[in-house]
Amino acid sequence: MLILPAMKAPIYSVRMHGCHRKSHLTGAERIVSAADLETVCAELLRRALDHERGRADAVRLSVDEIDPASVRRGRLPDLRTVPAADVREGRCEARRFLCRAGVSPEAADGAFAALSAGAAPGGGNMRGAMIVDADSGRRLEPDPARGVRASRMDLAPAARRCLVLELARVGLDNAHVREALVLAAKVLSAPGIVAELCWSDDPSYTAGYVAAPELGYVRFPHLKSRGGEHGGRAFFWRAGTVPLDATIAFLEKAVLLVDEIGRIEPPSTGV
């Protein structure tokens, strides 16, 4: 069990990235105590080797010791589900919420188009996320294949147990939702970020979400068609707030441990 604060025993950031034939396959993040390090590394390795899109033929596990004093505390965004009968309706609703969050229609449309076609060079999926100018829609990530990866975040054990119970209560307890909520918490705490758009590249998972500080985590049951393997994330950033380098450094290096969950609303129709 991970115990904070005032902990003298070491804690570690564990990051996994799995590839298949040199293309991104899967990734995951944990923050763990020394006692749990071996178990968690094995779990993440197994995840890469048993992925539904194929078996990873290259897996990178990164383990870094963290100074407990550097750990930030956080809260998950509130979750709600907006019904959508199909992908067209889901994307229309997601676009509307992005615009409510302050993203221009041009920037929203460009992000949808890029994620639908495969945002990496050559039409593949990126390892990380696009950084999109919230006004112009211009892509700003330094490396268009790697993108920017929000990293070094996890749930505290008590918060994890509480989240599992609350998501199960509304029929949404799965790894996709749990992990996306944690990642959204990290992204929304980054300076300069206006909103996030995401849907999974896993063929069997059609849901996606828009997250923004004022809106929370807004989930849509259909942002892609079943069987589709294109997906990813777009982080919308506003120029004139903080330097882009500062936003990227926070996303990739700051350590966030979520110790409070948000409000979980049951979906009105479907999951």
RODO-2510 file (C-alpha; in nm, 4 decimals, decimal comma):
residues 271
     n   res          X          Y          Z
     1     m     0,0000     0,0000     0,0000
     2     l     0,1211     0,3492    -0,0857
     3     i     0,1294     0,5726     0,2229
     4     l     0,1568     0,9516     0,2048
     5     p     0,2474     1,2047     0,3385
     6     a     0,5607     1,2117     0,5583
     7     m     0,6762     0,8856     0,4112
     8     k     1,0460     0,8063     0,4357
     9     a     1,0330     0,4818     0,2382
    10     p     1,0888     0,5300    -0,1361
    11     i     0,8077     0,5471    -0,3900
    12     y     0,8385     0,4940    -0,7636
    13     s     0,6877     0,6107    -1,0892
    14     v     0,6364     0,3097    -1,3189
    15     r     0,5627     0,3699    -1,6877
    16     m     0,5003     0,1086    -1,9544
    17     h     0,4989     0,1498    -2,3308
    18     g     0,4325    -0,1442    -2,5609
    19     c     0,4815    -0,1542    -2,9395
    20     h     0,3846    -0,3996    -3,2107
    21     r     0,5852    -0,3881    -3,5335
    22     k     0,7239    -0,0485    -3,4308
    23     s     0,3755     0,1020    -3,3886
    24     h     0,2266     0,2186    -3,0587
    25     l     0,0142    -0,0509    -2,8947
    26     t    -0,0452     0,0356    -2,5304
    27     g     0,0801     0,2334    -2,2333
    28     a     0,0075     0,2685    -1,8621
    29     e     0,1233     0,4593    -1,5521
    30     r     0,1413     0,3788    -1,1795
    31     i     0,2902     0,5288    -0,8649
    32     v     0,3787     0,2573    -0,6151
    33     s     0,5680     0,1751    -0,2994
    34     a     0,8814    -0,0378    -0,3030
    35     a     0,6789    -0,3309    -0,1677
    36     d     0,4452    -0,3239    -0,4689
    37     l     0,7030    -0,2450    -0,7364
    38     e     0,7679    -0,5985    -0,8599
    39     t     0,3989    -0,6908    -0,8697
    40     v     0,2972    -0,3792    -1,0601
    41     c     0,5800    -0,4171    -1,3134
    42     a     0,4636    -0,7725    -1,3824
    43     e     0,1022    -0,6562    -1,4231
    44     l     0,1988    -0,3883    -1,6754
    45     l     0,4186    -0,6298    -1,8687
    46     r     0,1321    -0,8792    -1,8884
    47     r    -0,0972    -0,6041    -2,0124
    48     a     0,1352    -0,5335    -2,3048
    49     l     0,1670    -0,9024    -2,3915
    50     d    -0,2089    -0,9706    -2,3763
    51     h    -0,3472    -0,6632    -2,5540
    52     e    -0,6565    -0,7079    -2,7726
    53     r    -0,4834    -0,5440    -3,0714
    54     g    -0,1968    -0,7913    -3,0591
    55     r     0,1000    -0,9043    -2,8539
    56     a     0,3635    -0,6387    -2,7960
    57     d     0,6956    -0,7330    -2,9525
    58     a     0,8778    -0,4553    -2,7676
    59     v     0,7977    -0,3358    -2,4159
    60     r     0,9691    -0,0546    -2,2291
    61     l     0,9295    -0,0354    -1,8523
    62     s     1,0647     0,2798    -1,6884
    63     v     1,1017     0,2978    -1,3115
    64     d     1,2061     0,6206    -1,1375
    65     e     1,2272     0,6902    -0,7671
    66     i     1,0191     0,9910    -0,6610
    67     d     1,0834     1,2384    -0,3837
    68     p     0,7660     1,2188    -0,1695
    69     a     0,7918     1,5931    -0,1094
    70     s     0,7398     1,6560    -0,4822
    71     v     0,4060     1,4736    -0,4983
    72     r     0,1057     1,6961    -0,5668
    73     r    -0,2393     1,6000    -0,4433
    74     g    -0,5422     1,6162    -0,6678
    75     r    -0,9102     1,5412    -0,7213
    76     l    -1,0753     1,3573    -1,0081
    77     p    -1,3081     1,5617    -1,2286
    78     d    -1,6800     1,5012    -1,1948
    79     l    -1,8071     1,2435    -1,4448
    80     r    -2,1269     1,2558    -1,6460
    81     t    -2,2403     1,0693    -1,9563
    82     v    -2,4110     1,2403    -2,2482
    83     p    -2,6281     0,9982    -2,4488
    84     a    -2,5449     0,9521    -2,8167
    85     a    -2,7106     0,7047    -3,0484
    86     d    -2,4169     0,6781    -3,2880
    87     v    -2,0748     0,8184    -3,3734
    88     r    -2,2109     1,1156    -3,5662
    89     e    -2,4270     1,2250    -3,2754
    90     g    -2,1502     1,1586    -3,0241
    91     r    -1,8990     1,3712    -3,2129
    92     c    -2,1507     1,6485    -3,2639
    93     e    -2,2109     1,6593    -2,8886
    94     a    -1,8397     1,6378    -2,8089
    95     r    -1,7685     1,9271    -3,0463
    96     r    -2,0379     2,1322    -2,8730
    97     f    -1,8782     2,0734    -2,5334
    98     l    -1,5321     2,1583    -2,6654
    99     c    -1,6644     2,4900    -2,7934
   100     r    -1,8290     2,5535    -2,4543
   101     a    -1,4869     2,5005    -2,2963
   102     g    -1,3348     2,7740    -2,5152
   103     v    -1,1993     2,5705    -2,8078
   104     s    -1,2643     2,7265    -3,1483
   105     p    -1,4754     2,5276    -3,3961
   106     e    -1,1758     2,5156    -3,6324
   107     a    -0,9507     2,3695    -3,3631
   108     a    -1,2133     2,1125    -3,2616
   109     d    -1,2773     2,0045    -3,6212
   110     g    -0,9053     1,9715    -3,6906
   111     a    -0,8547     1,7503    -3,3856
   112     f    -1,1435     1,5226    -3,4827
   113     a    -1,0068     1,4903    -3,8347
   114     a    -0,6527     1,4119    -3,7177
   115     l    -0,7566     1,1492    -3,4625
   116     s    -0,9944     0,9862    -3,7104
   117     a    -0,7257     0,9545    -3,9780
   118     g    -0,4388     0,8610    -3,7454
   119     a    -0,2571     1,1582    -3,5987
   120     a     0,0989     1,0252    -3,6358
   121     p     0,2960     1,0620    -3,9586
   122     g     0,1825     0,7953    -4,2018
   123     g    -0,1611     0,7666    -4,0449
   124     g    -0,0723     0,5652    -3,7351
   125     n    -0,1616     0,6307    -3,3723
   126     m     0,0603     0,8605    -3,1690
   127     r     0,2357     0,7364    -2,8563
   128     g     0,1239     1,0483    -2,6713
   129     a    -0,1140     1,3358    -2,7377
   130     m    -0,1376     1,6185    -2,9838
   131     i    -0,0987     1,9698    -2,8457
   132     v    -0,3465     2,1861    -3,0355
   133     d    -0,3691     2,5649    -3,0260
   134     a    -0,7202     2,6199    -2,8895
   135     d    -0,7801     2,9175    -3,1189
   136     s    -0,5988     2,8518    -3,4467
   137     g    -0,6082     2,4709    -3,4385
   138     r    -0,2381     2,4529    -3,5225
   139     r    -0,0575     2,1472    -3,3886
   140     l     0,2256     2,2387    -3,1526
   141     e     0,3747     1,9137    -3,0199
   142     p     0,7535     1,9069    -3,0830
   143     d     0,7491     1,5483    -3,2133
   144     p     0,4379     1,4584    -3,4189
   145     a     0,5005     1,0837    -3,3840
   146     r     0,5614     1,0744    -3,0091
   147     g     0,3389     1,3649    -2,9131
   148     v     0,3289     1,4705    -2,5478
   149     r     0,2565     1,2058    -2,2873
   150     a     0,0862     1,3005    -1,9632
   151     s     0,2822     1,1011    -1,7100
   152     r     0,3549     1,0331    -1,3440
   153     m     0,0034     1,0128    -1,2006
   154     d    -0,2030     0,7570    -1,0108
   155     l    -0,4794     0,7041    -0,7567
   156     a    -0,4075     0,6750    -0,3859
   157     p    -0,5230     0,3327    -0,2580
   158     a    -0,8245     0,4655    -0,0648
   159     a    -0,9335     0,6756    -0,3624
   160     r    -0,8936     0,3745    -0,5931
   161     r    -1,1195     0,1614    -0,3764
   162     c    -1,3786     0,4372    -0,3576
   163     l    -1,3691     0,4966    -0,7331
   164     v    -1,4174     0,1276    -0,8118
   165     l    -1,7255     0,1171    -0,5880
   166     e    -1,8770     0,4343    -0,7321
   167     l    -1,8165     0,3343    -1,0936
   168     a    -1,9570    -0,0133    -1,0292
   169     r    -2,2680     0,1471    -0,8822
   170     v    -2,3421     0,3133    -1,2189
   171     g    -2,2178     0,0273    -1,4385
   172     l    -1,8982     0,1976    -1,5556
   173     d    -1,6222     0,0211    -1,3653
   174     n    -1,3589    -0,0671    -1,6241
   175     a    -0,9932     0,0132    -1,6738
   176     h    -1,0641     0,2533    -1,9596
   177     v    -1,2764     0,4830    -1,7416
   178     r    -1,0600     0,4570    -1,4292
   179     e    -0,7367     0,5367    -1,6101
   180     a    -0,8886     0,8077    -1,8269
   181     l    -1,0240     0,9882    -1,5213
   182     v    -0,6786     0,9934    -1,3622
   183     l    -0,5159     1,1139    -1,6811
   184     a    -0,7806     1,3845    -1,7232
   185     a    -0,7121     1,5015    -1,3676
   186     k    -0,3448     1,5460    -1,4552
   187     v    -0,4161     1,7200    -1,7859
   188     l    -0,6705     1,9622    -1,6411
   189     s    -0,4283     2,0633    -1,3670
   190     a    -0,1636     2,1622    -1,6234
   191     p    -0,1159     2,5363    -1,6793
   192     g    -0,2454     2,6638    -2,0109
   193     i    -0,4689     2,3646    -2,0882
   194     v    -0,8226     2,4565    -2,1973
   195     a    -0,9674     2,1117    -2,2683
   196     e    -0,8947     1,7538    -2,3696
   197     l    -1,0526     1,5303    -2,6336
   198     c    -0,9959     1,1543    -2,6284
   199     w    -1,1189     0,8255    -2,7605
   200     s    -0,9501     0,4864    -2,7364
   201     d    -0,7676     0,3047    -3,0149
   202     d    -0,8833    -0,0308    -2,8725
   203     p    -1,1179    -0,1825    -3,1367
   204     s    -1,3849    -0,2990    -2,8904
   205     y    -1,4141     0,0293    -2,6977
   206     t    -1,6223     0,3005    -2,8641
   207     a    -1,6591     0,5565    -2,5843
   208     g    -1,4608     0,8757    -2,5493
   209     y    -1,4710     1,2008    -2,3587
   210     v    -1,4195     1,5734    -2,3439
   211     a    -1,2657     1,7122    -2,0251
   212     a    -1,2347     2,0756    -1,9211
   213     p    -1,1898     2,2566    -1,5881
   214     e    -1,5418     2,4034    -1,5939
   215     l    -1,7137     2,0950    -1,7383
   216     g    -1,5413     1,8034    -1,5675
   217     y    -1,5196     1,4708    -1,7519
   218     v    -1,7995     1,4439    -2,0080
   219     r    -1,8293     1,0917    -2,1474
   220     f    -1,9895     0,9919    -2,4788
   221     p    -2,0738     0,6236    -2,5471
   222     h    -1,9891     0,6532    -2,9182
   223     l    -1,6973     0,8593    -3,0478
   224     k    -1,5777     0,5920    -3,2906
   225     s    -1,7163     0,2831    -3,4615
   226     r    -1,6646    -0,0622    -3,3114
   227     g    -1,3637    -0,2273    -3,4699
   228     g    -1,1882     0,1008    -3,5456
   229     e    -0,8223     0,1152    -3,4443
   230     h    -0,7621     0,4893    -3,4771
   231     g    -0,7769     0,6921    -3,1581
   232     g    -0,5745     0,9131    -2,9293
   233     r    -0,5802     1,2415    -2,7424
   234     a    -0,5732     1,6126    -2,8159
   235     f    -0,4730     1,8610    -2,5459
   236     f    -0,5978     2,2109    -2,6297
   237     w    -0,3590     2,4849    -2,5145
   238     r    -0,4120     2,8597    -2,5143
   239     a    -0,1288     3,0897    -2,6181
   240     g    -0,0558     3,3824    -2,3872
   241     t    -0,1174     3,1905    -2,0654
   242     v     0,2163     3,0222    -1,9922
   243     p     0,5018     2,9178    -2,2233
   244     l     0,4274     2,5920    -2,4032
   245     d     0,7478     2,4418    -2,2627
   246     a     0,6126     2,4930    -1,9105
   247     t     0,2886     2,3132    -1,9966
   248     i     0,4727     2,0189    -2,1512
   249     a     0,7137     1,9960    -1,8576
   250     f     0,4213     1,9814    -1,6139
   251     l     0,2393     1,7161    -1,8162
   252     e     0,5442     1,4923    -1,8450
   253     k     0,7313     1,5506    -1,5180
   254     a     0,5059     1,6751    -1,2356
   255     v     0,3874     1,3969    -1,0029
   256     l     0,0156     1,3840    -0,9212
   257     l    -0,1441     1,1477    -0,6715
   258     v    -0,5238     1,1673    -0,6737
   259     d    -0,6641     1,1224    -0,3254
   260     e    -1,0224     1,2419    -0,3804
   261     i    -1,2758     1,1298    -0,6387
   262     g    -1,5347     1,3520    -0,8013
   263     r    -1,9085     1,3116    -0,8413
   264     i    -2,0056     1,0105    -1,0556
   265     e    -2,3410     1,0503    -1,2307
   266     p    -2,5177     0,7411    -1,3707
   267     p    -2,5657     0,7341    -1,7480
   268     s    -2,9254     0,7886    -1,8530
   269     t    -2,9062     0,5439    -2,1446
   270     g    -2,6366     0,2893    -2,2305
   271     v    -2,2800     0,2862    -2,1033
***
